[in-house]
Amino acid sequence: MNYLEFEKPLAEIEGKAEELRALARANPSMDVAKEAEGLDRKAETMLKDLYKALNPWQKCQVARHQDRPHCKDYIEGLFTEFTPLAGDRNFADDHAIMGGLARFNDQAVVVMGQEKGHDTKTRIERNFGMARPEGYRKAIRLMEMADRFRLPVVTLVDTPGAYPGKGAEERGQAEAIARATEKSLMLGVPVISVVIGEGGSGGAVALATANRIAMLEHSIYSVISPEGCASILWKDSDKMREAAEALRLTAQDLQKLGVIDRIVKEPLGGAQRGRKETIEAVGKAIEAMLKELSGKKPEALIKDRREKFLDMGVKGLAA
């Protein structure tokens, strides 16, 4: 288990419980069951206390946890007959965005999302989920295919933001993001999006311009990272906690503002402590959102999506 900064007291208790069990395994005559169970109960109580009132900065840490399930895990867990599409037919294949044709509950769909990787090798290969222009152009190819064959689009958003490197800018990063967002608005098929970790800036919006948007309970979605915001506003990245508060980037805040439609509950301790349960919960949310849009005509879907984005924030301002 990889523990976050605010989970250090919990790490000590769970570590002691494991030490007792290790001693018992090495010395079968030792009876430490009661002591270990007592520590387990104490750890569970502490875990509940920690997660019942997470502040925005703590939610950022949970959303970025390396053990959370990523796009690849959801595709493998929820979709069948996944056939990936590679390349943008212009420059290269961007591994930060994966997507293709698949079946969800035996319904043909197009699924795509940002993949961060799970170890050093795959994180470098996937560029930590930060797509280059060719990644967004690949996404546009997938959207066009979905529109042509009347297939619903499901996107899984998990990125710190689009890659800001020199090469990406030279190849038209901003234009590619804008084109992907524009294409999303024009699709005459249902578009469903789930923020499964980080939803960072335009890099996330390009895949989250959907009819229905859901967020995992401890995920985040914002125009800029707290560290970036603090560096701009206060010239001090250490003020990221204050920035996280001001950005209103939590699922709970964004639902109040009308930016998202539903929150998917996570297991106690975050998605990283219950990967299977989290994937199943996301699957149920996708199923429900697809059902809401089933049978709608292309014109109605396009109108619904455009009005959704025009109305964003109005609810929160009125309150």
N, C-alpha and C positions, 0 to 999 in steps of 0.2 A: 504494500500500500504506500503510495506517495502522498504525503501529508502537506496541506497548505499551511501558510504562515499562521493563520488564526486557529489551526487545528493542532498546534504543538502540545497543549495540555492533554488533548485526546490521545495523541501519539504516545505519550508517556504511559498512560493507563493501559492502552491496548498492548503496548510493548511489554509491560510488566506481566500482563495476563499470558502473553505468549511465552515469556521466559519461564513462568511457572509450569506451563504445559510441556515445554522443552525439558525441564528438569525431571518432570514426571515420566516422560518418554525414556530418558536416560536412566532413571531409577524407578522401575515399576513399583517398588515398595512404598514410594512416597504418595501420600494422598493429599493432593492440592485442589481437588475438584471444587470444594466450597469457596476457597479463596479466589480461584479463577472465575467462578460464576459471579462472585460478588464484584470483582473488577469489571466483568462484562456488563453487569447491570449499571454500574457507575458510568461506564463508557457510553452506554446507550442513552442514559439520561443526559449526559454532557452533549452527545451528538444532537439530541432533540433541542436542547437549549441553544446550541450554536446555530442551528439551521432554521429555527423558528423566527429569527429576526435578523437576517443577514443585511448588512448595509450595502449600498451600491458597489463600493470598491471590493468587498468580499465576494459579491456576485460576479464581478469581473474575474476574480481569481478562480472561482469555481467554473465559470464558462470556459476558461483557458486550460483547465486541468488536463494534463497529458493522457490520463486514463479514460476520459470521456469517450463514448462511441463516436466515431467519425462517419463521414459520408459512405465510405466503403462498407462499414459495418451495417449501416441501415440498408444499403442496397442488397447486401448478401442476406440480411435477416428478413426483409420484407418483400423483395421482388424475386421473381423467377424468370428464367430464360433471358437473363440480361445479356445484351449484345452491344458492346461498347463501340462508339464512333470515335475515330481519331483524326486529328489534324484540322486545319482551317482552310485547306486548299490554296494557301497563299504563302505561308512561311514555315510553320512547324506544328507539332503537336504539343500542347501545353498540358503537362501532367497535373497541374494544380486543379484543373477542372476535369472531372470525369463524368461521362454521361453516355446514354444510348437508349436503345429500345428495350423494353422489359414488359413483364406482366405483373400487375398488382391485383390480387384476388381474382386472377384469371382474366383481368381486363387489360388490353394492350395500352401501354402508356409510354411516354418519353420521360426519363428520369435523369437528372443531372445535379451536380453540386460540387462544392470545393472540398478537396481532400487534403488534410494536413500531414498525413503520415503518422506512423506509430513508433518509429525508432529513428536514430540519427540518419541512417541510410535513406529511408523512405521520406523523411522530412525534407532532406536536401533535394531528393528527386521530385517531390511535390512542391518544392519552394515554400514550405510551411503554409500552404493553402492560399498563397498570394498569386493570383493569376496575372499573366501577361496579356497583351492584346490578342494574341492568337487563341488564348483560352476563351475570351469573350466572343471571338469570331466563330469558334467551334460551337459555343452555346447558341449563337444565332443560327448556325446550320441545323442544330437540333430543333430549335423552335420552328424553323421553316418546314422541316420534315413533319413535325407534329401537326402543323396547320394544314399541310398538304394532305395528310392521311387522317385528319380529324381525330387525333389522339390527345388526351389530356396530358398536361405537363406538370410534373412534380419536381420541385427544386428543394435541395437541402443546403442551407446556407451556413457556412462556417469559415470565416476568413477575417484576418485582422484588417484587410483592405486589399485593393489591387496593388500589384508590385510597382513601386515608384522608381525603378532603376532607369538609367540613361537609355539603354536599348529599348525598353518598353515605351518610353516617351518618344523615342525616334520613330517607332513603328505605330504611333497613334493610339496610345493608351486611353486618353480621354475620349477620343472619337469612337473607339471600340466599345467602351462602356455605354456611351450615349446611344449608339446604334442598338446595342443589346436591350437597353431600357425601352427604346422606341419600338423595337420588334415585339417586346413583351406586351406593350400596350395595344398592338395591332392584331394579336392572335385571336382567332374566332373559336378557340377551344378553351376549356377550363384550365386555369393555371393555379396551382396550389403550391404554397411555399412554407417551409418550416425552418426557423432559425434554431439550429441544434447546438450552437456554441457561441461563437462571435459573429455578429453582423456588422462588419466595419465599412462605413462610408459607401461611396458609389460602387465599390467592388462588390458589396452585398446587394445594393439596390438593383443592379443589373440582373440579378437572378431572383429578386424578391418583389418584382413588379407583378403582383398576382391578384387574382380575385379574392382569395382567402389566404391570410397569413397567420401562422401559429408560431408560438415561441415556447421552447422548453422553459420551465419555471425559473431556472437559474442561468438562462442564457442572457446575452446583452445585444443591443442593436442601437448603433449611434452614428452620427455624422463624422466623428473622429474619436480616436482612442483617448482615454483620460490622460495618458502621459503626453500625447500630442497637444491636447487642449490646454493642459497646464503649462506646457512650454511656450505656447503662443500667448496666453492670457497673462501669466505671471512670470514668464521667463524662467520657470523653475519646475522641472518635471516631477520633483518630489511632492508637489501639491496635487498629485493625481487623485487623492481621496476627495478633495474638495471638488475637483473637476467631475469626478464620477457622480457626485451628488447633483451638481448643476446640470449635467447632460440629460438627466432623466432617461437613462438607457436601460432600465430594468423592464422585464415583461409586464410587471404590474403597472408601471407608469405609462408604458406605451399602449396598453389596453385602454386605460382611461382616456388617452389622447386620440383613440380611434385609429392608431397606426397599425395595430394587429387585431385579430378577431378572437383568438382564443389562446389560453395558456395550457400547456401540457404539463401535468404534475410529474415531478421527478421523485424517485425513491428517497427515503430519508438519507441524508448525507450526499445527495447529488447523483447525477447519472453515472458517475464513475463507480459508485458502490452498488449499482443495480443495472448493469448494462442491458441484460436481457429484458427486464421489466420496462426500461426506458424505451427500447426499440419497439416493444409491443404497444406501449402507450402512444408512440408517434404513429404507428400503423393504424391504430383506431382513430386517431385524429384525422389522418389523411383520408381514411374511408368515409368518415362523417362529412368532411368538407367536399369531397367528390360527390357525395350523395346530394348535398345542398345545391350543387350546380348541375346535376344531371338533368338532361332534357332541355336546357336553355339553348336558345338559338344563338348563332355567332354574333349577331348584332347586339343582342341583350348582354352577352358576356363581355363584349368590348365596352359597351356603355357602362356596365357594372364596374369594370376595372377602372375606367377613366374617372368616374364619379367618386370611387373609393379614394383615389389619390388626391382629387381636388378637395375632398372633404376632410382630409387628414389634419388633425390639430384643432379643427373647429369645435369639436366636442369639449376638448380640454380648455380652450379659450373661453367658451361659454360658461364653463363651471367656475 
